[in-house]
Amino acid sequence: MEMKKIRYVSTWYEENKRCRREQETELVSDGGEENRLLNLYPSVTYQTFEGFGGALTESAGYVYGQMKEEQKKELLQEYFDAERMGYRMVRIPIDSCDFSLGHYEAVESARDSGFNGFQLERVEKNILPLLDDAQKVYGDRLEIMLTPWSPPAYMKSNRDRNNGGELKPEWKKTWADYICRYIREYRNRGYLVRRISLQNEPKAVQTWDSCVYTAEQEKEFLRDYLWPALQGNKLSDIEVFIWDHNKERAYERACEIIDETTNHMVTGIAFHWYSGDHFDALSLIRDKFPDKKLILSEACIEYCKFAADDFLKNAQKYAHDMIGNMNHGMNAFYDWNIVLDEKGGPNHVGNFCDAPFLFDINKKEVLRRNTADYLWHFTHFIKPGAVRIGSTVYTDELEAVAFLNPDEQIVAVLLNRTDHEIGVNVRLGEQMAQVEIGPDTIETVVVV
């Protein structure tokens, strides 16, 4: 049997300064070793992973516009260059969200039912320049997911973009046509809109742009209004995702919406992370609906819940959630804003949060966060089209997930959140290699 090598890259921090080390060792005969094993089983395969991305909000676009040209170039190369983080997807709001400079709508008048005044002035000013520059770095069209936070205020029961409210029955068809018009406007400009979700966080009554749907209302809107509108607008190739909210009720929402009348309409379930791990919820969905995709459509460190300067724990939260979601069936990952200002905004309701990169507008300085370093261990090594493979670990102190890339390389990401070193015997078939993962360290192992 050909003896292979293992290359492993480790990241840790000393006084919050990143330390990174790359090492290589040979796989040797495992000799029947029973202890400290990380087993890898490339013949046992699970879901295919589509790739990574982030959100291009008006806030992100505005902050990007304040940067110097060389800073813009470096930021986008970090995200969208295949040799770095390798993002290939973006999520863009339909009209305003909390991470906007204020409210905006493409059609502002209830009298304009034909959308004669439809305009994307705010999008064109703050989002499309960022999207265009990102695509230049990527070298192709990025796959876009569009999501509404709220219908226009005049379509809602509370006549307000904020504070929840519901879509009024008489506006359901118009709202479906409005979403389709948004897709067509992007496509007419040459952009690749691949998927949508029906509503961001349909259970949440927020002080910012929000709209509430029960499961029955979401199902009815999809079945009777949005799906027919997509077909009528020749948009049948658009992937439709339901829920787009936290994991704790994702299984129930999937069961309540997907039936014999809607099954062919639903590509998958989008979820967020804000209510906790609930990894088993993804397994429940995967078991009941094996043909549906599972995508994490939003994740961020909220300053209302987590300290902005708890750099290491915030980064570890990303890795812990990523590993858990992947091990339970996740097909794609979208982070929230790709860049924000030094306060975690701008945000028109003060709902500040972290991002992998912040930009101090006064000092004109880009701030790389620990989360960017941790995300890199996944995004740089796990390639689009990678298939998750079977793996087992010997201790709950070690978190791990493994993939087989399209080039046949095996990649495993390991996380040690303890204060002591953990020894690992990476075992592949009858071969093994000894590696160490230091305290508070993330490590990527590549079999080459």
Sequence and secondary structure as in RCSB ss.txt:
>XXXX:A:sequence
MEMKKIRYVSTWYEENKRCRREQETELVSDGGEENRLLNLYPSVTYQTFEGFGGALTESAGYVYGQMKEEQKKEL
LQEYFDAERMGYRMVRIPIDSCDFSLGHYEAVESARDSGFNGFQLERVEKNILPLLDDAQKVYGDRLEIMLTPWS
PPAYMKSNRDRNNGGELKPEWKKTWADYICRYIREYRNRGYLVRRISLQNEPKAVQTWDSCVYTAEQEKEFLRDY
LWPALQGNKLSDIEVFIWDHNKERAYERACEIIDETTNHMVTGIAFHWYSGDHFDALSLIRDKFPDKKLILSEAC
IEYCKFAADDFLKNAQKYAHDMIGNMNHGMNAFYDWNIVLDEKGGPNHVGNFCDAPFLFDINKKEVLRRNTADYL
WHFTHFIKPGAVRIGSTVYTDELEAVAFLNPDEQIVAVLLNRTDHEIGVNVRLGEQMAQVEIGPDTIETVVVV
>XXXX:A:secstr
    EEEEEEEEEETTEEEEEEEEEE EE TT  SSEEEEEEEEEEEEE EEEEE  HHHHHHHHTS HHHHHHH
HHHHH TTTT   EEEEEES  SSSSS   S   TT TT TT   HHIIIIIHHHHHHHHHHHTS  EEEEEES 
  GGGBTTS SBS   B GGGHHHHHHHHHHHHHHHHHTT EEEEEES SSTT   SSB     HHHHHHIIIII
IHHHHHHTT TT EEEEEEEEGGGHHHHHHHH STTTGGG  EEEEE TT   HHHHHHHHHH TTSEEEEEE  
 BTTTS TT HHHHHHHHHHHHHHHHHTT  EEEEEES EETTS   TT   B  SEEEETTTTEEEE HHHHHH
HHHHTTS TTEEEEEEEES TTEEEEEEE TTS EEEEEEE SSS EEEEEEETTEEEEEEE TTEEEEEEE 
